Amino acid sequence: MTMLATRWSWRLFVAVLCGGWLPLPALASAFDWTVEVTPAGELFPVLDLTQLPRSNSATPGGGSGLVAVRLHGRLPAELRLRVDTAGLVAPASVEWRATPGEVRSELDLHPHLDWDTAQLRGVDNVRTQMLKFTLTTPAGSQIREIPVRMHALDDVPYFVREGSEQVDLGWAFAGYVDPHDPVVDAVLALAGEIDPAWNWRDAGRDSAQALRSVAAVWRALERHGLRYDAGDPALSRGPVVWSQRVRLADEAWRERRANCIDGSVLIASVLERLGLAARIVLVPGHAFVGYRNADGSAEYLETTVLGLHGRLAKDNFAAARAAGKRSWRRASARLDGRHGPDYALIDIARARRVGIIPLSAQRAQTAAPAALRSSAPPSRP
Protein backbone atom coordinates (compact mmCIF):
# COMPACT_ATOMS: atom_id res chain seq x y z
CA MET A 1 0.00 0.00 0.00
CA THR A 2 1.39 3.38 -0.92
CA MET A 3 1.34 6.06 1.70
CA LEU A 4 -0.28 8.59 -0.61
CA ALA A 5 -2.97 7.64 -3.07
CA THR A 6 -2.56 8.89 -6.63
CA ARG A 7 -6.11 10.17 -7.15
CA TRP A 8 -9.19 11.30 -5.30
CA SER A 9 -11.99 11.78 -7.78
CA TRP A 10 -15.08 11.58 -5.57
CA ARG A 11 -17.68 14.29 -5.44
CA LEU A 12 -19.15 13.54 -2.02
CA PHE A 13 -21.33 16.57 -1.39
CA VAL A 14 -22.68 17.30 2.03
CA ALA A 15 -26.16 17.54 0.53
CA VAL A 16 -26.11 13.75 0.33
CA LEU A 17 -26.58 13.77 4.11
CA CYS A 18 -30.04 15.23 3.45
CA GLY A 19 -30.96 12.64 0.85
CA GLY A 20 -29.84 14.21 -2.38
CA TRP A 21 -28.76 17.39 -4.15
CA LEU A 22 -29.85 20.63 -2.51
CA PRO A 23 -29.17 23.45 -4.96
CA LEU A 24 -28.21 26.62 -3.12
CA PRO A 25 -30.03 29.80 -4.21
CA ALA A 26 -27.96 31.99 -6.46
CA LEU A 27 -26.89 35.48 -5.52
CA ALA A 28 -28.64 37.88 -7.86
CA SER A 29 -29.47 34.81 -10.05
CA ALA A 30 -25.98 35.02 -11.52
CA PHE A 31 -24.34 31.88 -10.20
CA ASP A 32 -24.81 28.88 -7.95
CA TRP A 33 -22.57 27.58 -5.22
CA THR A 34 -22.28 24.19 -3.58
CA VAL A 35 -20.43 22.92 -0.53
CA GLU A 36 -18.36 19.75 -0.48
CA VAL A 37 -16.99 18.10 2.65
CA THR A 38 -14.87 14.99 2.29
CA PRO A 39 -14.62 12.24 3.25
CA ALA A 40 -18.34 11.49 3.23
CA GLY A 41 -19.45 14.74 4.90
CA GLU A 42 -17.27 14.19 7.97
CA LEU A 43 -14.70 16.49 9.59
CA PHE A 44 -11.44 14.96 10.82
CA PRO A 45 -9.31 17.83 12.25
CA VAL A 46 -6.18 15.67 12.13
CA LEU A 47 -6.23 15.82 8.32
CA ASP A 48 -6.00 19.63 8.44
CA LEU A 49 -3.62 19.89 11.38
CA THR A 50 -1.02 17.63 9.79
CA GLN A 51 -0.70 19.80 6.66
CA LEU A 52 0.66 23.34 6.48
CA PRO A 53 -1.51 26.01 4.84
CA ARG A 54 -0.54 26.53 1.24
CA SER A 55 -1.09 29.29 -1.25
CA ASN A 56 -2.59 28.60 -4.66
CA SER A 57 -3.97 31.39 -6.82
CA ALA A 58 -6.16 28.93 -8.73
CA THR A 59 -7.82 27.73 -5.50
CA PRO A 60 -7.78 30.57 -2.97
CA GLY A 61 -7.92 29.97 0.77
CA GLY A 62 -4.86 27.91 1.64
CA GLY A 63 -6.94 25.00 2.97
CA SER A 64 -6.52 21.29 2.46
CA GLY A 65 -9.52 21.06 0.14
CA LEU A 66 -11.40 18.72 2.46
CA VAL A 67 -13.89 21.55 2.84
CA ALA A 68 -14.54 23.25 -0.50
CA VAL A 69 -17.00 25.76 -1.90
CA ARG A 70 -17.55 25.47 -5.64
CA LEU A 71 -19.01 28.36 -7.63
CA HIS A 72 -20.53 28.00 -11.11
CA GLY A 73 -21.94 30.59 -13.49
CA ARG A 74 -21.24 34.25 -14.13
CA LEU A 75 -19.07 35.14 -11.16
CA PRO A 76 -18.92 38.61 -9.60
CA ALA A 77 -15.73 40.66 -9.72
CA GLU A 78 -15.09 40.05 -6.03
CA LEU A 79 -16.40 37.94 -3.18
CA ARG A 80 -15.66 36.93 0.38
CA LEU A 81 -16.32 33.61 2.10
CA ARG A 82 -16.48 33.11 5.86
CA VAL A 83 -16.67 29.65 7.45
CA ASP A 84 -17.36 29.03 11.12
CA THR A 85 -17.95 26.02 13.35
CA ALA A 86 -17.21 24.93 16.90
CA GLY A 87 -13.58 24.08 17.55
CA LEU A 88 -11.93 26.77 15.43
CA VAL A 89 -9.56 29.40 16.80
CA ALA A 90 -11.30 31.91 14.53
CA PRO A 91 -13.64 31.69 11.53
CA ALA A 92 -11.94 30.91 8.24
CA SER A 93 -11.98 33.72 5.70
CA VAL A 94 -11.27 33.67 1.97
CA GLU A 95 -11.32 36.71 -0.30
CA TRP A 96 -11.15 36.61 -4.08
CA ARG A 97 -11.02 39.40 -6.65
CA ALA A 98 -10.88 39.04 -10.42
CA THR A 99 -8.02 40.65 -12.26
CA PRO A 100 -8.94 43.46 -14.67
CA GLY A 101 -10.70 41.98 -17.67
CA GLU A 102 -10.92 38.49 -16.12
CA VAL A 103 -14.18 36.61 -16.60
CA ARG A 104 -14.66 33.46 -14.54
CA SER A 105 -17.44 30.90 -14.74
CA GLU A 106 -16.01 28.44 -12.22
CA LEU A 107 -14.10 28.91 -8.98
CA ASP A 108 -13.12 26.65 -6.09
CA LEU A 109 -12.45 28.06 -2.62
CA HIS A 110 -10.54 26.00 -0.04
CA PRO A 111 -10.88 27.72 3.35
CA HIS A 112 -8.11 26.99 5.83
CA LEU A 113 -9.67 25.71 9.07
CA ASP A 114 -7.56 26.86 12.01
CA TRP A 115 -8.43 24.22 14.60
CA ASP A 116 -7.99 24.88 18.31
CA THR A 117 -6.21 21.79 19.62
CA ALA A 118 -6.97 22.70 23.24
CA GLN A 119 -10.70 22.68 22.49
CA LEU A 120 -10.44 19.52 20.45
CA ARG A 121 -8.87 17.65 23.37
CA GLY A 122 -12.24 17.97 25.06
CA VAL A 123 -14.03 16.16 22.25
CA ASP A 124 -14.12 12.43 22.92
CA ASN A 125 -16.92 11.23 20.65
CA VAL A 126 -18.27 11.88 17.19
CA ARG A 127 -20.82 14.68 17.29
CA THR A 128 -23.01 16.41 14.73
CA GLN A 129 -22.53 20.16 14.46
CA MET A 130 -23.24 22.93 11.99
CA LEU A 131 -20.72 24.26 9.50
CA LYS A 132 -21.79 27.82 8.70
CA PHE A 133 -20.90 29.44 5.37
CA THR A 134 -21.41 33.14 4.60
CA LEU A 135 -20.79 34.17 1.00
CA THR A 136 -20.69 37.92 0.38
CA THR A 137 -20.60 39.71 -2.99
CA PRO A 138 -21.41 43.30 -4.01
CA ALA A 139 -25.00 42.08 -4.55
CA GLY A 140 -25.40 40.94 -0.94
CA SER A 141 -24.74 38.04 1.44
CA GLN A 142 -26.09 34.55 1.75
CA ILE A 143 -25.75 32.22 4.74
CA ARG A 144 -25.87 28.45 4.55
CA GLU A 145 -25.57 25.97 7.45
CA ILE A 146 -24.54 22.40 6.73
CA PRO A 147 -24.66 19.54 9.28
CA VAL A 148 -21.37 17.61 9.52
CA ARG A 149 -20.05 14.84 11.76
CA MET A 150 -17.16 16.17 13.83
CA HIS A 151 -14.49 13.71 15.00
CA ALA A 152 -12.14 13.92 17.96
CA LEU A 153 -8.49 14.91 17.69
CA ASP A 154 -7.38 11.32 18.31
CA ASP A 155 -9.73 9.89 15.66
CA VAL A 156 -7.61 9.01 12.61
CA PRO A 157 -9.13 8.11 9.23
CA TYR A 158 -6.63 5.91 7.44
CA PHE A 159 -8.63 4.61 4.47
CA VAL A 160 -11.69 5.71 2.51
CA ARG A 161 -13.60 3.78 -0.14
CA GLU A 162 -16.52 5.05 -2.21
CA GLY A 163 -17.61 2.60 -4.89
CA SER A 164 -14.56 1.79 -7.01
CA GLU A 165 -12.64 4.81 -5.71
CA GLN A 166 -10.32 4.43 -2.74
CA VAL A 167 -7.85 6.66 -0.92
CA ASP A 168 -5.07 5.55 1.42
CA LEU A 169 -4.80 8.10 4.25
CA GLY A 170 -2.20 6.17 6.23
CA TRP A 171 0.07 9.23 6.16
CA ALA A 172 -2.17 10.76 8.86
CA PHE A 173 -0.48 8.53 11.45
CA ALA A 174 2.73 10.46 10.81
CA GLY A 175 0.99 13.48 12.32
CA TYR A 176 1.04 11.77 15.73
CA VAL A 177 4.77 11.12 15.43
CA ASP A 178 6.28 14.18 17.12
CA PRO A 179 10.05 14.14 17.76
CA HIS A 180 9.83 17.33 19.85
CA ASP A 181 7.05 16.27 22.17
CA PRO A 182 8.03 16.79 25.86
CA VAL A 183 7.43 13.06 26.38
CA VAL A 184 10.33 12.35 24.01
CA ASP A 185 12.59 14.51 26.21
CA ALA A 186 11.45 12.51 29.25
CA VAL A 187 12.18 9.21 27.49
CA LEU A 188 15.68 10.31 26.45
CA ALA A 189 16.46 11.60 29.95
CA LEU A 190 15.44 8.27 31.47
CA ALA A 191 17.40 6.34 28.83
CA GLY A 192 20.48 8.39 29.77
CA GLU A 193 20.10 7.34 33.40
CA ILE A 194 19.87 3.67 32.38
CA ASP A 195 22.94 3.89 30.10
CA PRO A 196 25.06 6.86 31.34
CA ALA A 197 27.77 6.32 28.70
CA TRP A 198 25.24 6.46 25.89
CA ASN A 199 25.01 9.53 23.68
CA TRP A 200 21.74 9.50 21.74
CA ARG A 201 23.19 11.87 19.15
CA ASP A 202 25.40 9.01 17.92
CA ALA A 203 22.37 6.88 16.96
CA GLY A 204 22.53 7.73 13.28
CA ARG A 205 26.22 6.87 12.85
CA ASP A 206 25.89 3.13 12.26
CA SER A 207 23.57 0.22 12.89
CA ALA A 208 25.32 -0.80 16.14
CA GLN A 209 24.91 2.68 17.63
CA ALA A 210 21.31 2.76 16.45
CA LEU A 211 20.53 -0.58 18.09
CA ARG A 212 22.14 0.52 21.36
CA SER A 213 20.05 3.68 21.30
CA VAL A 214 16.79 1.89 20.59
CA ALA A 215 17.54 -0.63 23.35
CA ALA A 216 18.06 2.23 25.83
CA VAL A 217 14.79 3.82 24.72
CA TRP A 218 12.89 0.54 25.09
CA ARG A 219 14.24 0.04 28.62
CA ALA A 220 13.34 3.62 29.50
CA LEU A 221 9.74 2.99 28.48
CA GLU A 222 9.63 -0.11 30.63
CA ARG A 223 11.38 1.61 33.53
CA HIS A 224 8.64 4.23 33.43
CA GLY A 225 6.09 1.43 33.64
CA LEU A 226 4.61 1.65 30.16
CA ARG A 227 2.69 -1.53 29.37
CA TYR A 228 1.00 -2.92 26.30
CA ASP A 229 -2.77 -2.42 26.31
CA ALA A 230 -4.60 -5.05 24.29
CA GLY A 231 -7.69 -2.89 23.70
CA ASP A 232 -9.00 -2.61 20.14
CA PRO A 233 -8.41 0.96 18.86
CA ALA A 234 -10.73 0.61 15.84
CA LEU A 235 -13.50 3.21 15.66
CA SER A 236 -14.83 2.48 12.19
CA ARG A 237 -14.22 -0.38 9.79
CA GLY A 238 -15.99 0.90 6.69
CA PRO A 239 -17.80 0.49 4.47
CA VAL A 240 -16.78 4.05 3.54
CA VAL A 241 -14.37 5.27 6.23
CA TRP A 242 -11.88 3.24 8.25
CA SER A 243 -10.59 5.01 11.36
CA GLN A 244 -9.07 4.29 14.74
CA ARG A 245 -8.09 6.03 17.92
CA VAL A 246 -4.49 7.03 18.70
CA ARG A 247 -3.62 8.20 22.18
CA LEU A 248 -1.54 11.35 22.24
CA ALA A 249 1.94 10.83 23.69
CA ASP A 250 1.28 12.63 26.98
CA GLU A 251 -1.84 10.54 27.57
CA ALA A 252 -0.02 7.25 26.98
CA TRP A 253 2.88 8.40 29.17
CA ARG A 254 0.57 9.54 31.97
CA GLU A 255 -1.60 6.42 31.92
CA ARG A 256 1.41 4.11 31.44
CA ARG A 257 -0.43 2.06 28.83
CA ALA A 258 -0.34 1.92 25.06
CA ASN A 259 -1.97 -0.33 22.51
CA CYS A 260 -0.14 -1.33 19.36
CA ILE A 261 -0.62 1.95 17.46
CA ASP A 262 -0.11 4.13 20.56
CA GLY A 263 3.20 2.43 21.29
CA SER A 264 4.23 2.53 17.64
CA VAL A 265 3.73 6.29 17.23
CA LEU A 266 5.43 7.01 20.58
CA ILE A 267 8.48 4.89 19.73
CA ALA A 268 8.54 6.32 16.19
CA SER A 269 8.61 9.82 17.73
CA VAL A 270 11.73 8.95 19.69
CA LEU A 271 13.29 7.21 16.67
CA GLU A 272 12.79 10.31 14.55
CA ARG A 273 14.40 12.44 17.28
CA LEU A 274 17.36 10.05 17.23
CA GLY A 275 17.76 10.70 13.51
CA LEU A 276 16.58 7.24 12.49
CA ALA A 277 14.28 6.53 9.54
CA ALA A 278 11.21 5.47 11.50
CA ARG A 279 8.36 3.52 9.94
CA ILE A 280 5.05 2.13 11.12
CA VAL A 281 3.54 -1.01 9.65
CA LEU A 282 -0.21 -1.62 9.64
CA VAL A 283 -1.51 -5.17 9.39
CA PRO A 284 -5.04 -6.48 10.00
CA GLY A 285 -6.08 -5.33 13.47
CA HIS A 286 -2.52 -4.50 14.51
CA ALA A 287 0.52 -2.22 14.06
CA PHE A 288 4.21 -2.45 14.83
CA VAL A 289 7.17 -0.09 14.51
CA GLY A 290 10.60 -0.19 12.94
CA TYR A 291 13.41 1.84 11.40
CA ARG A 292 15.83 1.58 8.52
CA ASN A 293 19.58 2.00 8.93
CA ALA A 294 21.75 3.99 6.54
CA ASP A 295 23.17 0.72 5.18
CA GLY A 296 19.69 -0.43 4.14
CA SER A 297 19.20 -2.93 6.95
CA ALA A 298 16.10 -2.60 9.10
CA GLU A 299 14.88 -3.46 12.57
CA TYR A 300 11.30 -3.98 13.70
CA LEU A 301 9.82 -4.10 17.19
CA GLU A 302 6.59 -5.70 18.38
CA THR A 303 4.96 -3.38 20.91
CA THR A 304 2.90 -6.30 22.24
CA VAL A 305 6.04 -7.28 24.19
CA LEU A 306 6.26 -3.88 25.91
CA GLY A 307 6.28 -4.40 29.67
CA LEU A 308 5.74 -8.14 29.36
CA HIS A 309 5.33 -9.46 32.89
CA GLY A 310 7.74 -11.96 34.39
CA ARG A 311 10.72 -11.08 32.18
CA LEU A 312 13.68 -8.75 32.49
CA ALA A 313 13.53 -5.58 30.41
CA LYS A 314 16.66 -6.63 28.52
CA ASP A 315 15.04 -9.91 27.55
CA ASN A 316 11.87 -8.06 26.55
CA PHE A 317 13.82 -6.00 24.03
CA ALA A 318 15.35 -9.11 22.49
CA ALA A 319 11.91 -10.70 22.33
CA ALA A 320 10.44 -7.54 20.75
CA ARG A 321 13.14 -7.62 18.03
CA ALA A 322 12.57 -11.28 17.28
CA ALA A 323 8.79 -10.88 17.17
CA GLY A 324 9.13 -7.74 15.03
CA LYS A 325 11.28 -9.63 12.52
CA ARG A 326 8.62 -12.35 12.28
CA SER A 327 5.83 -9.80 11.87
CA TRP A 328 7.73 -8.04 9.07
CA ARG A 329 8.40 -11.32 7.30
CA ARG A 330 4.68 -12.15 7.32
CA ALA A 331 3.55 -8.68 6.22
CA SER A 332 6.18 -7.48 3.76
CA ALA A 333 4.78 -9.23 0.67
CA ARG A 334 1.45 -7.44 1.12
CA LEU A 335 2.85 -3.92 1.47
CA ASP A 336 2.52 -3.32 -2.24
CA GLY A 337 -0.40 -0.90 -2.34
CA ARG A 338 -2.95 -3.50 -3.38
CA HIS A 339 -4.05 -4.80 0.00
CA GLY A 340 -5.67 -1.77 1.63
CA PRO A 341 -7.02 -1.02 4.09
CA ASP A 342 -5.54 -3.98 5.96
CA TYR A 343 -1.87 -3.46 5.07
CA ALA A 344 0.14 -0.22 4.94
CA LEU A 345 3.71 0.98 5.40
CA ILE A 346 3.97 4.52 6.76
CA ASP A 347 7.48 5.85 6.13
CA ILE A 348 7.83 8.85 8.46
CA ALA A 349 10.73 10.42 6.55
CA ARG A 350 8.78 10.21 3.30
CA ALA A 351 5.74 11.73 4.99
CA ARG A 352 7.87 14.68 6.12
CA ARG A 353 9.24 15.16 2.61
CA VAL A 354 5.74 15.58 1.21
CA GLY A 355 4.80 18.04 3.95
CA ILE A 356 3.12 15.98 6.68
CA ILE A 357 3.90 17.63 10.02
CA PRO A 358 3.27 16.71 13.67
CA LEU A 359 -0.06 17.80 15.12
CA SER A 360 1.57 20.40 17.35
CA ALA A 361 3.73 21.91 14.62
CA GLN A 362 1.26 23.90 12.52
CA ARG A 363 0.66 26.66 15.05
CA ALA A 364 4.28 26.61 16.24
CA GLN A 365 5.72 27.04 12.75
CA THR A 366 4.48 30.45 11.67
CA ALA A 367 7.40 30.57 9.24
CA ALA A 368 7.79 27.01 8.03
CA PRO A 369 10.85 25.86 6.05
CA ALA A 370 10.48 26.46 2.34
CA ALA A 371 10.89 22.76 1.62
CA LEU A 372 7.82 21.99 3.71
CA ARG A 373 5.74 24.80 2.22
CA SER A 374 6.49 23.88 -1.36
CA SER A 375 6.02 20.14 -1.00
CA ALA A 376 2.71 19.99 0.87
CA PRO A 377 0.65 17.05 -0.41
CA PRO A 378 -2.38 17.67 -2.58
CA SER A 379 -5.72 17.48 -0.80
CA ARG A 380 -6.90 15.02 -3.46
CA PRO A 381 -3.83 12.88 -4.11
C-alpha positions, 0 to 999 in steps of 0.5 A, spaced: 500 500 500 502 506 498 502 512 503 499 517 498 494 515 493 494 517 486 487 520 485 481 522 489 476 523 484 469 523 488 464 528 489 461 527 495 457 533 497 454 534 504 447 535 501 447 527 500 446 527 508 439 530 506 438 525 501 440 528 495 442 534 491 440 541 494 441 546 490 443 553 493 439 559 491 444 563 487 446 570 488 442 575 484 441 569 479 448 570 476 451 563 479 450 557 484 454 555 489 455 548 492 459 545 498 463 539 499 466 536 505 470 529 504 470 524 506 463 522 506 461 529 509 465 528 515 470 532 519 477 529 521 481 535 524 487 531 524 487 531 516 488 539 516 492 539 522 497 535 519 498 539 513 501 546 512 496 552 509 498 553 502 497 558 497 494 557 490 492 562 486 487 557 482 484 555 488 484 561 494 484 559 501 490 555 503 486 550 505 486 542 504 480 542 500 477 537 504 472 543 505 470 546 499 465 551 496 464 550 488 461 556 484 458 556 477 456 561 473 457 568 471 461 570 477 462 577 480 468 581 480 469 580 487 467 575 493 468 573 500 467 567 504 467 566 511 466 559 514 465 558 522 464 552 526 465 549 533 472 548 535 476 553 530 480 558 533 477 563 529 472 563 523 476 561 516 476 567 511 477 567 503 477 573 499 477 573 491 477 578 486 478 578 479 483 581 475 482 586 470 478 583 464 478 576 467 471 573 466 470 566 470 465 561 470 467 556 475 471 557 482 473 553 487 475 556 494 478 551 499 478 555 506 483 553 511 480 551 518 484 553 524 483 548 529 484 549 536 487 543 539 486 545 546 478 545 544 479 539 540 482 535 546 475 535 550 471 532 544 471 524 545 466 522 541 463 523 534 458 529 534 453 532 529 454 540 528 453 545 523 458 548 518 456 555 517 458 558 510 457 566 509 458 568 502 458 575 500 458 579 494 457 586 491 450 584 490 449 581 498 450 576 502 447 569 503 448 564 509 448 556 509 448 551 514 450 544 513 450 539 518 457 535 519 459 529 523 465 532 527 471 527 529 475 527 535 483 529 535 485 522 536 480 519 531 484 518 525 481 516 518 486 511 514 482 509 508 476 511 505 472 507 499 466 510 495 464 505 490 470 503 485 474 509 488 479 508 494 484 513 498 489 511 502 490 516 508 495 512 512 500 518 512 495 521 517 499 517 522 505 520 521 501 526 524 502 523 531 509 522 530 512 528 534 520 528 535 519 534 539 514 532 544 516 533 551 514 526 552 520 524 548 525 529 552 522 525 558 524 518 554 531 520 552 532 523 559 530 516 562 534 512 557 540 516 559 540 514 566 539 507 564 545 507 560 550 513 562 555 512 557 550 512 551 550 519 547 543 518 543 546 523 538 550 518 535 544 513 533 545 515 526 552 513 525 551 506 524 547 500 525 550 498 532 549 505 535 542 505 532 541 498 536 544 501 542 540 507 542 533 503 541 535 498 546 536 504 551 529 507 549 525 501 550 528 500 557 526 507 558 519 505 556 519 499 561 522 503 567 517 508 566 512 502 567 509 503 560 505 496 558 501 494 552 494 495 552 490 489 548 484 494 547 481 494 540 483 501 537 478 501 531 473 506 531 470 504 524 471 499 519 468 501 513 464 500 508 466 508 507 471 510 512 476 506 516 478 510 522 481 508 529 483 512 535 491 514 537 492 516 544 496 522 544 503 521 547 502 525 553 496 521 555 499 514 553 505 516 558 501 519 563 496 512 563 502 508 562 499 504 557 499 503 550 496 499 545 499 497 538 498 503 534 499 508 541 506 504 542 508 505 535 507 512 534 510 514 541 516 509 539 517 512 532 517 519 535 523 517 539 526 514 533 525 520 529 528 524 534 534 520 534 535 521 527 533 514 524 528 513 519 522 510 522 516 507 519 510 504 522 507 497 519 499 496 519 496 489 518 489 487 520 487 489 526 494 490 529 501 495 528 508 495 529 514 499 529 521 499 525 526 503 522 531 503 517 539 504 517 543 507 513 546 501 510 539 499 508 538 494 513 532 494 518 529 493 525 522 492 527 519 491 534 513 488 536 509 493 541 505 487 544 512 485 548 512 492 551 512 491 559 511 483 558 510 481 565 515 476 568 521 477 564 527 482 564 527 488 560 533 486 557 530 480 555 523 483 553 527 487 548 530 481 544 523 478 544 520 484 541 526 484 536 525 477 534 517 478 534 518 484 530 522 480 525 517 475 524 511 480 523 515 483 518 516 477 514 509 475 514 507 482 512 512 485 507 509 481 501 502 485 502 505 492 502 505 493 495 499 498 495 494 492 493 491 490 500 488 496 503 485 497 508 488 492 511 496 493 510 500 499 509 507 501 510 507 509 513 514 511 512 515 517 516 521 520 513 517 520 506 511 523 509 515 529 512 518 530 505 511 531 502 509 536 507 506 531 513 507 535 520 506 533 527 499 535 530 503 540 534 507 543 529 502 547 525 501 553 530 508 553 532 511 554 525 508 560 523 514 561 518 515 554 516 521 551 512 520 552 504 521 545 503 515 543 507 511 549 504 512 547 497 512 540 498 505 539 501 501 534 499 495 535 494 488 534 498 486 530 493 492 525 491 
